[in-house]
């Protein structure tokens, strides 16, 4: 198990380039299974979850050519479906939650697919019903074998239908889009997720010869086609990394420029951080965060305490709730942080409390943060990263704290952030991996 030794109290300064979007990458890389032709994907982040998915595709027989540090060509001409029956597949697929994304393209192109119960962050219940209900309504047969732990789907032919999703699941929407892209007839998906990552997937499939309309809305219309071809695709910068760097700059009183941020795709993320009192300046497509001695939390217009809650897009992404919470600990003022989607995502706040933060955990979903306004800096402790986003939140806290902190199980951070200590050390951080 790897750990970070973090010397706090260092002011950072410089430019940092966000990686390609992790959540988009898992969808886009899975979509190469839809075609036998080459698909060239650029800006792929070099992180554990994405690399595991690439290894899984290679095990299926997908030809993979690395054309640059962040670029690959995938050719899924000869896909070995027998690999689905192997112990190696069960072991690898179970260790990666993103493996669920291969079901839609396998079902669309080959008429069958299976997956063991996938892993991922331990942040509460993350049900898969939306995926399988969608497949069933398209005409697939679904069953779950308790003995083997496998979810199985199969269909001689998928047929377009009307779907009103029970929840606007991002991965569920993506899986249904991929399955419906080659179904017979037209599929209408209402209450679809409409995140930029979903928009990117739809645009990519259309370049491959698909026919998807309503992109960017929660009502998608997918006209099935007989086959899809190759294409090129470039990932968006990771909006979660961008939000993490904004919070980092504020907590460490640092002057940081986030390069090539695709501000047009960030939704309300910049304005949400502004409500914590953080100054942001857009310079072309870069975000400049000046060093701030103090930042003051806004309130509602009637003077009541500000609440920041996650919501489906275009609301505030749940993956940044942990970052908002830790950033608020050194602000002036009070904020109620409401994590609606996952009941275990706030359970890392005990570590922040040990560091001296003033946080009241109201229940599994809500925490009230009373900002210290830097009157009492956080103190260094030893801690363990429970999941990707909490891990980075703890890293931000450690970078702002007095003394040297130790963070264990940083493989969780590696799942979502590439070369994080090298990139932060390049702008003045002091992080040692051991």
LOVO-592844 format. One line per 5 residues: number of its first residue (from 1); their letters; for each residue x, y negated, z negated of N, C-alpha, C. Coordinates in steps of 0.05 Angstrom, whole numbers. Last residue first. Example, Ala and Ser with C-alpha at 12.3 -4.5 7.8 and 13.67 -1.06 7.14 Angstrom:
BEGIN
2 = SA = 257:45:-142:273:21:-143:258:-1:-157 | 264:114:-156:246:90:-156:264:66:-156 .
This chain:
BEGIN
434 = XXXXX = 114:-141:12:130:-119:1:114:-94:-4 | 119:-205:40:106:-179:41:125:-158:30 | 114:-270:16:132:-247:20:116:-221:19 | 104:-336:31:91:-310:27:110:-288:34 | 101:-399:29:121:-380:20:107:-354:11 .
429 = XXXXX = 88:-445:84:79:-427:62:103:-410:53 | 104:-475:129:112:-483:102:103:-466:79 | 92:-456:178:84:-483:172:88:-491:143 | 110:-404:177:121:-422:198:113:-451:193 | 78:-379:140:105:-386:132:118:-406:152 .
424 = XXXXX = 34:-370:173:32:-390:151:59:-398:141 | 54:-331:207:43:-355:218:41:-377:197 | 70:-291:171:90:-303:189:80:-330:200 | 22:-276:147:43:-288:130:64:-302:148 | -9:-257:191:-18:-280:176:5:-293:160 .
419 = XXXXX = -11:-224:237:15:-236:228:10:-259:209 | -80:-232:245:-55:-222:256:-31:-238:245 | -134:-210:208:-116:-233:212:-89:-223:221 | -163:-163:197:-176:-185:211:-159:-209:218 | -132:-125:174:-153:-116:192:-165:-138:207 .
414 = XXXXX = -99:-151:139:-88:-144:165:-109:-135:184 | -131:-150:93:-127:-176:108:-117:-170:136 | -124:-96:80:-151:-107:85:-149:-133:101 | -71:-94:68:-80:-81:93:-108:-90:100 | -63:-112:18:-66:-133:39:-71:-121:67 .
409 = XXXXX = -62:-90:-34:-80:-80:-13:-85:-100:9 | -50:-147:-78:-46:-119:-69:-67:-112:-48 | -17:-205:-90:-42:-195:-79:-36:-167:-68 | 9:-246:-140:13:-221:-125:-15:-211:-116 | 34:-313:-147:13:-293:-149:21:-268:-133 .
404 = XXXXX = 71:-360:-182:72:-339:-161:51:-318:-167 | 52:-429:-195:66:-404:-199:64:-385:-176 | -13:-455:-185:13:-459:-197:26:-431:-201 | -47:-446:-120:-44:-443:-149:-16:-451:-159 | -54:-445:-67:-59:-471:-80:-53:-470:-110 .
399 = XXXXX = -43:-394:-53:-27:-414:-41:-30:-441:-55 | -85:-368:-80:-58:-364:-89:-39:-385:-78 | -129:-384:-48:-128:-391:-76:-99:-389:-87 | -115:-359:0:-117:-388:-1:-115:-398:-30 | -119:-305:-18:-93:-316:-8:-93:-346:-8 .
394 = XXXXX = -173:-302:-29:-154:-300:-51:-126:-310:-43 | -191:-307:24:-199:-327:4:-180:-326:-20 | -171:-261:46:-160:-286:55:-168:-309:36 | -203:-224:17:-174:-223:16:-161:-249:24 | -254:-236:33:-246:-241:5:-216:-241:2 .
389 = XXXXX = -249:-217:85:-254:-245:80:-247:-253:52 | -236:-160:79:-221:-179:96:-224:-207:87 | -238:-137:10:-246:-137:38:-232:-159:53 | -208:-139:-38:-229:-119:-35:-239:-116:-6 | -142:-144:-59:-160:-153:-38:-182:-132:-34 .
384 = XXXXX = -125:-155:-126:-127:-136:-104:-148:-146:-85 | -76:-192:-166:-103:-186:-157:-102:-166:-134 | -44:-230:-216:-43:-206:-199:-71:-199:-191 | -41:-303:-214:-48:-277:-227:-40:-254:-207 | -32:-373:-227:-25:-348:-212:-32:-324:-229 .
379 = XXXXX = -86:-420:-234:-61:-407:-243:-57:-381:-229 | -108:-481:-205:-111:-453:-209:-85:-441:-218 | -105:-544:-240:-98:-527:-218:-102:-497:-225 | -148:-588:-262:-136:-564:-272:-130:-545:-249 | -161:-629:-228:-153:-636:-256:-140:-612:-269 .
374 = XXXXX = -180:-618:-178:-151:-615:-182:-142:-624:-210 | -235:-613:-182:-223:-638:-173:-193:-640:-178 | -262:-568:-195:-244:-577:-215:-231:-604:-208 | -332:-556:-183:-306:-563:-173:-288:-575:-195 | -369:-503:-197:-364:-530:-208:-335:-538:-201 .
369 = XXXXX = -411:-463:-161:-383:-471:-164:-382:-499:-174 | -454:-410:-169:-451:-438:-172:-422:-445:-177 | -475:-358:-126:-454:-368:-144:-454:-398:-145 | -515:-303:-107:-512:-332:-111:-490:-338:-132 | -521:-248:-102:-523:-264:-78:-516:-293:-82 .
364 = XXXXX = -521:-221:-151:-503:-212:-130:-502:-230:-105 | -524:-282:-192:-533:-255:-185:-516:-245:-162 | -490:-323:-209:-518:-323:-218:-530:-295:-214 | -431:-336:-232:-443:-316:-214:-471:-311:-223 | -402:-396:-236:-423:-380:-250:-435:-362:-229 .
359 = XXXXX = -337:-419:-241:-357:-407:-224:-377:-392:-241 | -281:-452:-242:-307:-453:-257:-329:-444:-239 | -218:-419:-242:-240:-432:-228:-265:-431:-245 | -177:-391:-265:-184:-416:-277:-207:-430:-263 | -166:-340:-249:-146:-361:-241:-153:-388:-252 .
354 = XXXXX = -211:-314:-265:-186:-308:-279:-165:-329:-273 | -244:-333:-224:-249:-342:-252:-224:-337:-269 | -223:-305:-182:-221:-334:-182:-225:-345:-210 | -239:-254:-198:-210:-260:-195:-206:-290:-195 | -294:-257:-195:-282:-253:-221:-252:-259:-221 .
349 = XXXXX = -306:-260:-141:-304:-286:-156:-292:-282:-184 | -316:-215:-113:-288:-222:-117:-284:-247:-134 | -369:-208:-103:-358:-195:-127:-328:-200:-130 | -396:-227:-60:-387:-247:-80:-373:-234:-104 | -413:-183:-31:-392:-200:-20:-381:-221:-40 .
344 = XXXXX = -454:-149:-41:-429:-145:-56:-407:-164:-48 | -499:-158:-9:-502:-161:-38:-476:-157:-54 | -505:-198:47:-490:-175:35:-489:-178:5 | -537:-242:62:-537:-218:78:-525:-193:64 | -535:-289:31:-560:-274:34:-557:-246:45 .
339 = XXXXX = -502:-325:-12:-495:-304:8:-519:-285:10 | -498:-388:-29:-518:-367:-28:-511:-348:-5 | -471:-432:-74:-464:-416:-51:-483:-391:-51 | -481:-496:-96:-492:-469:-99:-486:-454:-73 | -433:-541:-121:-447:-530:-98:-457:-502:-106 .
334 = XXXXX = -409:-603:-148:-420:-576:-152:-435:-567:-127 | -347:-642:-153:-376:-638:-150:-384:-609:-153 | -290:-643:-117:-304:-657:-138:-334:-654:-133 | -256:-580:-105:-270:-604:-96:-280:-619:-121 | -235:-531:-118:-218:-554:-123:-230:-580:-113 .
329 = XXXXX = -275:-495:-103:-265:-494:-131:-248:-518:-138 | -289:-496:-50:-304:-513:-68:-292:-514:-96 | -258:-456:-29:-250:-483:-23:-264:-503:-42 | -285:-410:-44:-258:-415:-56:-250:-444:-52 | -333:-416:-14:-333:-414:-43:-306:-421:-55 .
324 = XXXXX = -316:-417:39:-330:-441:28:-328:-440:-3 | -297:-364:42:-278:-387:46:-291:-413:34 | -344:-335:36:-322:-331:17:-302:-354:18 | -372:-351:82:-382:-358:56:-360:-355:35 | -356:-334:132:-342:-357:120:-352:-366:93 .
319 = XXXXX = -389:-293:147:-360:-287:144:-344:-310:133 | -439:-314:158:-434:-302:131:-404:-297:126 | -444:-377:192:-436:-349:192:-430:-338:164 | -501:-417:191:-473:-414:182:-466:-385:180 | -542:-412:252:-537:-419:224:-508:-414:217 .
314 = XXXXX = -559:-398:304:-537:-417:300:-533:-427:272 | -540:-337:272:-532:-359:290:-557:-371:302 | -568:-326:206:-562:-317:233:-556:-341:251 | -533:-353:149:-557:-349:165:-549:-338:192 | -513:-373:83:-508:-361:109:-535:-356:123 .
309 = XXXXX = -514:-436:50:-523:-409:53:-517:-399:81 | -503:-483:3:-492:-473:28:-499:-444:29 | -534:-536:-29:-533:-507:-26:-522:-501:2 | -522:-591:-73:-519:-579:-47:-520:-549:-48 | -567:-614:-121:-543:-600:-116:-543:-587:-88 .
304 = XXXXX = -603:-676:-105:-601:-649:-117:-575:-635:-107 | -612:-724:-80:-593:-723:-102:-589:-696:-114 | -642:-723:-36:-657:-730:-61:-638:-728:-85 | -607:-706:2:-614:-735:2:-630:-743:-22 | -557:-664:-30:-580:-668:-13:-590:-697:-16 .
299 = XXXXX = -487:-682:-31:-511:-672:-44:-534:-676:-24 | -417:-663:-20:-442:-678:-14:-465:-667:-31 | -358:-662:-56:-380:-647:-46:-405:-665:-42 | -298:-693:-38:-322:-695:-55:-345:-681:-42 | -229:-685:-47:-252:-683:-29:-276:-679:-46 .
294 = XXXXX = -163:-713:-54:-189:-706:-65:-209:-702:-43 | -118:-716:-22:-115:-713:-51:-141:-703:-64 | -108:-686:40:-127:-700:23:-121:-695:-6 | -79:-688:103:-75:-682:75:-93:-699:58 | -125:-678:159:-105:-693:144:-102:-683:116 .
289 = XXXXX = -134:-635:210:-142:-638:182:-120:-653:167 | -155:-633:276:-134:-644:258:-146:-647:230 | -167:-588:326:-178:-599:301:-155:-608:283 | -169:-595:398:-155:-589:373:-170:-601:349 | -190:-612:445:-200:-587:434:-185:-577:410 .
284 = XXXXX = -186:-678:428:-190:-660:450:-203:-635:440 | -188:-677:365:-169:-688:384:-168:-671:409 | -229:-689:312:-227:-674:337:-208:-690:356 | -217:-684:244:-215:-702:267:-212:-685:292 | -244:-680:180:-236:-667:204:-236:-687:227 .
279 = XXXXX = -243:-679:110:-240:-696:134:-230:-679:157 | -288:-651:66:-263:-647:80:-263:-664:106 | -334:-649:36:-317:-673:34:-291:-671:49 | -368:-609:46:-352:-606:22:-333:-630:18 | -387:-625:94:-405:-629:71:-391:-624:44 .
274 = XXXXX = -347:-608:127:-349:-637:122:-367:-642:98 | -361:-554:130:-337:-562:115:-337:-592:109 | -406:-562:163:-409:-550:137:-385:-556:119 | -384:-583:210:-401:-600:194:-406:-589:166 | -356:-538:231:-342:-562:223:-358:-580:204 .
269 = XXXXX = -401:-500:238:-379:-495:220:-364:-520:212 | -444:-502:272:-444:-521:249:-421:-516:230 | -408:-485:331:-434:-490:318:-432:-509:295 | -364:-473:360:-362:-470:331:-388:-475:316 | -357:-482:414:-368:-456:406:-369:-452:376 .
264 = XXXXX = -332:-530:421:-360:-528:432:-373:-502:423 | -281:-522:405:-299:-535:386:-328:-532:395 | -235:-488:415:-261:-485:428:-283:-496:410 | -185:-498:394:-204:-486:376:-231:-480:389 | -128:-512:405:-146:-498:424:-169:-483:409 .
259 = XXXXX = -99:-512:339:-97:-516:368:-119:-500:383 | -104:-548:282:-113:-522:294:-116:-526:324 | -58:-579:242:-73:-582:268:-79:-554:278 | -55:-602:175:-53:-580:194:-69:-587:219 | -30:-621:117:-37:-633:143:-33:-612:164 .
254 = XXXXX = -56:-602:52:-38:-599:75:-49:-613:100 | -76:-587:2:-70:-615:8:-50:-617:31 | -94:-536:-4:-66:-540:-9:-56:-569:-3 | -149:-540:7:-141:-529:-19:-111:-536:-25 | -149:-559:61:-161:-575:39:-150:-566:12 .
249 = XXXXX = -124:-517:89:-113:-544:90:-123:-561:66 | -159:-474:78:-132:-473:69:-120:-501:68 | -205:-490:106:-206:-488:77:-178:-488:65 | -184:-488:158:-195:-513:148:-195:-513:117 | -171:-434:162:-150:-454:163:-159:-481:153 .
244 = XXXXX = -222:-411:162:-203:-404:140:-181:-425:139 | -244:-431:209:-255:-439:184:-237:-434:160 | -210:-401:244:-210:-431:244:-221:-442:218 | -223:-349:232:-196:-358:226:-196:-389:225 | -275:-351:251:-271:-345:222:-243:-354:214 .
239 = XXXXX = -270:-358:305:-282:-380:289:-278:-376:259 | -218:-343:346:-233:-332:324:-244:-355:305 | -226:-363:415:-211:-363:389:-230:-355:366 | -254:-314:461:-255:-340:447:-235:-339:424 | -219:-275:510:-232:-278:484:-233:-307:476 .
234 = XXXXX = -231:-267:578:-214:-279:558:-230:-284:532 | -233:-219:630:-246:-232:608:-226:-243:588 | -248:-192:695:-228:-204:676:-244:-218:654 | -274:-128:718:-274:-157:715:-250:-166:699 | -308:-74:754:-287:-86:738:-289:-116:737 .
229 = XXXXX = -379:-58:754:-351:-57:764:-332:-70:745 | -434:-13:743:-420:-37:738:-391:-35:747 | -496:13:772:-468:16:763:-456:-12:758 | -550:1:775:-541:29:778:-513:33:767 | -579:-41:724:-567:-37:751:-556:-9:751 .
224 = XXXXX = -635:-72:691:-615:-51:694:-605:-48:722 | -641:-135:667:-649:-118:689:-628:-97:694 | -658:-162:608:-637:-146:620:-648:-129:642 | -668:-219:573:-680:-202:593:-658:-189:608 | -672:-242:506:-655:-234:528:-672:-216:547 .
219 = XXXXX = -680:-289:461:-697:-274:479:-681:-267:504 | -651:-324:433:-657:-299:419:-676:-282:435 | -598:-351:477:-624:-352:462:-628:-326:448 | -553:-340:504:-552:-363:485:-578:-366:469 | -585:-318:562:-560:-319:546:-559:-344:530 .
214 = XXXXX = -626:-308:596:-633:-317:569:-609:-319:551 | -607:-248:632:-616:-276:630:-624:-282:602 | -567:-204:667:-577:-211:640:-583:-241:641 | -545:-158:704:-566:-179:708:-579:-185:681 | -478:-139:725:-503:-137:710:-521:-160:715 .
209 = XXXXX = -429:-145:748:-451:-138:765:-477:-134:751 | -391:-164:717:-387:-136:725:-409:-127:744 | -412:-212:702:-389:-213:721:-383:-185:732 | -448:-192:665:-458:-205:690:-436:-206:711 | -413:-176:625:-429:-156:639:-440:-167:665 .
204 = XXXXX = -394:-228:609:-376:-208:620:-391:-187:636 | -441:-251:589:-428:-263:612:-408:-243:626 | -450:-217:545:-470:-219:567:-457:-230:592 | -404:-227:514:-409:-200:524:-428:-201:548 | -412:-282:502:-389:-274:517:-393:-246:529 .
199 = XXXXX = -459:-279:472:-459:-294:497:-436:-286:515 | -438:-252:428:-459:-239:444:-461:-253:471 | -404:-292:409:-393:-266:417:-413:-250:435 | -438:-334:395:-421:-337:418:-409:-311:428 | -501:-303:376:-475:-313:370:-458:-317:396 .
194 = XXXXX = -553:-284:377:-545:-301:399:-518:-315:394 | -593:-225:368:-571:-243:359:-561:-259:383 | -662:-225:386:-635:-217:391:-615:-236:377 | -716:-230:385:-701:-231:359:-673:-221:362 | -725:-186:441:-733:-209:425:-721:-207:397 .
189 = XXXXX = -708:-163:501:-700:-161:473:-707:-187:459 | -731:-124:554:-734:-150:541:-728:-147:511 | -708:-91:610:-710:-91:581:-712:-119:571 | -730:-61:670:-723:-86:656:-728:-82:626 | -702:-3:704:-722:-23:699:-712:-46:682 .
184 = XXXXX = -661:42:674:-679:39:697:-700:19:690 | -599:16:647:-624:30:645:-641:25:670 | -551:-11:644:-554:7:666:-579:25:663 | -560:-44:600:-548:-56:625:-550:-38:649 | -576:-20:554:-597:-28:573:-586:-38:600 .
179 = XXXXX = -527:-12:528:-543:11:536:-563:4:557 | -511:-65:519:-494:-47:536:-510:-23:545 | -553:-84:487:-547:-97:513:-532:-78:531 | -547:-50:443:-572:-48:459:-567:-61:486 | -498:-69:423:-501:-41:431:-525:-37:449 .
174 = XXXXX = -511:-123:411:-491:-116:431:-493:-88:441 | -550:-116:371:-557:-129:396:-537:-122:417 | -518:-91:332:-541:-78:342:-549:-89:369 | -481:-131:321:-471:-106:333:-494:-90:345 | -518:-170:301:-499:-176:323:-490:-151:336 .
169 = XXXXX = -587:-166:287:-560:-154:282:-542:-160:306 | -636:-191:269:-619:-201:290:-590:-192:286 | -682:-137:257:-664:-157:247:-645:-166:270 | -717:-110:290:-725:-114:262:-706:-133:247 | -729:-135:356:-711:-124:336:-720:-130:308 .
164 = XXXXX = -771:-114:401:-770:-136:381:-754:-126:358 | -767:-96:467:-757:-91:441:-759:-117:424 | -794:-63:522:-795:-88:505:-786:-80:477 | -751:-29:569:-775:-31:552:-774:-58:538 | -721:17:616:-725:-10:605:-751:-12:590 .
159 = XXXXX = -695:80:601:-715:65:615:-720:38:601 | -645:128:613:-655:106:597:-674:89:614 | -643:198:619:-646:172:633:-657:152:613 | -629:236:584:-625:242:612:-626:216:629 | -594:222:524:-616:215:542:-610:223:571 .
154 = XXXXX = -574:219:455:-573:231:482:-597:223:498 | -537:212:395:-556:201:414:-552:214:441 | -523:225:327:-522:234:354:-544:220:371 | -481:217:272:-504:206:286:-502:213:315 | -455:265:226:-454:252:252:-482:241:260 .
149 = XXXXX = -447:298:182:-445:269:179:-445:253:204 | -454:352:181:-430:342:195:-426:312:191 | -501:355:149:-478:373:145:-452:362:157 | -537:319:170:-527:315:143:-501:331:139 | -542:292:231:-536:318:219:-523:312:192 .
144 = XXXXX = -593:257:262:-571:255:243:-567:281:230 | -613:239:328:-615:256:304:-590:252:288 | -651:214:383:-632:209:361:-636:230:339 | -657:205:452:-663:222:429:-642:217:408 | -677:146:488:-657:165:478:-668:181:455 .
139 = XXXXX = -710:106:506:-714:133:515:-695:154:506 | -708:57:484:-699:59:512:-702:87:523 | -722:70:433:-742:56:449:-734:55:479 | -673:92:416:-697:109:418:-718:96:436 | -640:47:415:-634:69:433:-659:86:438 .
134 = XXXXX = -666:18:374:-664:7:401:-659:29:421 | -658:52:331:-686:46:339:-686:35:368 | -602:48:328:-615:73:336:-644:70:344 | -591:-7:314:-578:7:337:-595:30:347 | -622:-14:268:-627:-30:291:-616:-17:316 .
129 = XXXXX = -599:20:229:-625:26:240:-630:12:266 | -554:16:199:-550:19:228:-577:24:243 | -537:-27:143:-552:-6:156:-549:-7:187 | -500:-37:97:-498:-47:124:-511:-26:142 | -497:-57:29:-510:-40:50:-507:-54:77 .
124 = XXXXX = -431:-82:10:-460:-77:6:-471:-60:29 | -380:-85:26:-393:-111:18:-423:-107:15 | -328:-58:42:-347:-50:22:-361:-75:11 | -314:-56:112:-314:-70:87:-335:-59:68 | -307:10:143:-308:-19:143:-308:-31:115 .
119 = XXXXX = -334:68:174:-324:55:150:-327:25:152 | -392:105:200:-368:88:202:-360:75:176 | -409:171:205:-415:147:190:-390:129:189 | -389:189:272:-392:195:244:-399:169:229 | -426:192:333:-408:176:316:-411:186:287 .
114 = XXXXX = -438:204:402:-441:210:374:-420:195:358 | -475:207:464:-454:196:447:-459:205:419 | -498:207:533:-495:218:506:-473:204:491 | -498:186:584:-522:199:574:-520:211:546 | -458:158:608:-455:187:607:-479:201:595 .
109 = XXXXX = -473:104:607:-458:115:630:-458:145:631 | -504:94:561:-511:83:587:-499:97:610 | -475:121:521:-503:129:527:-511:119:555 | -428:92:521:-427:120:527:-455:130:535 | -446:39:508:-435:45:535:-434:74:541 .
104 = XXXXX = -467:50:454:-483:39:476:-472:44:503 | -423:72:425:-447:88:430:-463:77:454 | -382:39:411:-378:56:435:-403:71:443 | -393:13:364:-398:-2:389:-393:15:414 | -377:42:321:-406:43:328:-411:31:355 .
99 = XXXXX = -326:26:311:-329:49:328:-359:53:336 | -324:-14:272:-328:-22:300:-331:1:319 | -309:13:226:-337:7:230:-343:-1:259 | -265:65:221:-269:39:234:-298:34:239 | -260:116:203:-244:96:190:-249:68:200 .
94 = XXXXX = -290:148:237:-300:143:210:-285:121:195 | -256:153:280:-281:137:283:-292:130:256 | -216:188:260:-209:161:269:-234:143:270 | -244:235:245:-227:221:226:-222:192:234 | -270:250:292:-285:245:268:-269:228:248 .
89 = XXXXX = -227:257:327:-247:236:332:-262:229:307 | -202:301:303:-188:275:306:-207:252:311 | -238:341:310:-234:331:283:-220:304:283 | -279:334:369:-254:340:355:-254:328:327 | -321:320:402:-324:343:385:-300:349:367 .
84 = XXXXX = -305:278:433:-325:273:413:-328:296:393 | -272:300:471:-259:288:448:-279:282:426 | -304:312:513:-299:333:494:-285:323:469 | -304:269:547:-325:270:527:-321:292:507 | -257:233:573:-259:260:563:-280:261:540 .
79 = XXXXX = -261:195:631:-267:195:602:-272:224:593 | -230:166:678:-233:194:670:-236:195:640 | -234:110:679:-243:126:702:-248:155:694 | -228:61:650:-242:84:639:-253:101:661 | -176:21:642:-189:35:664:-201:61:653 .
74 = XXXXX = -155:-42:619:-168:-17:612:-181:-5:637 | -101:-82:608:-119:-73:629:-129:-45:621 | -88:-135:561:-89:-107:568:-107:-103:592 | -53:-184:523:-68:-177:547:-66:-147:553 | -18:-206:487:-46:-205:479:-64:-197:502 .
69 = XXXXX = 33:-199:510:30:-196:481:1:-193:472 | 16:-161:571:28:-184:557:23:-180:527 | -5:-115:590:7:-133:610:19:-158:597 | -12:-49:578:-7:-74:564:8:-93:583 | -61:-6:599:-35:-19:607:-33:-46:593 .
64 = XXXXX = -93:54:592:-89:27:580:-61:17:587 | -144:97:611:-117:87:617:-114:58:607 | -179:138:567:-179:112:581:-150:104:586 | -181:184:537:-170:186:564:-171:160:580 | -195:180:485:-216:189:504:-206:192:532 .
59 = XXXXX = -149:158:464:-155:186:459:-177:197:476 | -157:105:480:-135:121:493:-139:151:488 | -198:92:445:-204:93:474:-182:109:489 | -169:93:397:-192:111:401:-199:114:431 | -133:51:405:-123:78:402:-145:99:407 .
54 = XXXXX = -170:9:404:-155:14:428:-144:42:428 | -187:13:351:-206:18:372:-192:24:398 | -139:0:324:-151:27:320:-171:33:342 | -133:-53:340:-114:-33:349:-124:-4:345 | -176:-76:312:-176:-76:342:-157:-55:352 .
49 = XXXXX = -160:-68:259:-186:-57:269:-186:-55:299 | -108:-94:256:-112:-65:251:-138:-54:263 | -90:-138:311:-99:-132:283:-107:-103:281 | -78:-178:354:-62:-156:346:-67:-150:316 | -132:-198:396:-117:-202:371:-103:-176:364 .
44 = XXXXX = -129:-214:464:-137:-193:445:-120:-196:419 | -125:-248:509:-127:-259:482:-138:-239:462 | -159:-211:561:-137:-228:550:-145:-239:523 | -170:-154:600:-178:-170:577:-154:-185:565 | -192:-126:657:-169:-141:646:-179:-159:624 .
39 = XXXXX = -212:-65:678:-222:-89:664:-198:-101:650 | -220:-22:735:-203:-36:715:-217:-60:704 | -278:23:737:-259:4:749:-243:-10:727 | -317:51:713:-293:66:720:-272:48:731 | -353:22:658:-345:23:686:-320:40:689 .
34 = XXXXX = -364:21:604:-387:19:622:-379:23:651 | -319:18:573:-330:45:579:-353:45:598 | -312:-34:562:-297:-24:584:-306:5:592 | -339:-45:515:-354:-48:540:-338:-38:564 | -302:-43:474:-320:-21:477:-334:-21:505 .
29 = XXXXX = -280:-94:481:-263:-71:487:-281:-46:490 | -324:-126:466:-314:-128:493:-297:-103:500 | -332:-113:411:-353:-109:431:-342:-107:459 | -283:-126:388:-293:-99:384:-316:-93:404 | -277:-180:402:-259:-160:413:-270:-132:411 .
24 = XXXXX = -313:-208:370:-317:-207:399:-301:-183:411 | -288:-203:321:-315:-192:325:-323:-190:354 | -238:-230:330:-240:-201:323:-267:-190:329 | -218:-274:379:-239:-268:360:-241:-238:355 | -147:-289:380:-172:-282:393:-192:-272:373 .
19 = XXXXX = -121:-337:331:-121:-312:346:-146:-309:362 | -104:-407:332:-121:-384:323:-119:-360:342 | -43:-436:318:-60:-427:340:-78:-404:330 | -22:-494:284:-27:-465:283:-48:-458:304 | 26:-543:265:5:-533:283:2:-503:281 .
14 = XXXXX = 38:-575:201:44:-565:228:20:-557:243 | 49:-561:133:47:-581:154:54:-569:181 | 32:-550:64:38:-540:91:35:-563:111 | 58:-552:0:42:-566:20:51:-557:48 | 55:-503:-50:69:-513:-27:50:-528:-8 .
9 = XXXXX = 29:-478:-92:36:-506:-95:52:-517:-73 | 55:-409:-100:35:-430:-96:46:-458:-98 | 81:-355:-69:89:-378:-85:70:-401:-80 | 62:-290:-69:54:-316:-58:63:-338:-78 | 71:-228:-44:80:-245:-66:78:-274:-56 .
4 = XXXX = 27:-178:-22:38:-204:-17:47:-216:-44 | 34:-108:-6:26:-130:-23:38:-156:-14 | 13:-43:18:28:-68:20:17:-89:3 | 17:24:0:0:0:0:18:-25:0 .
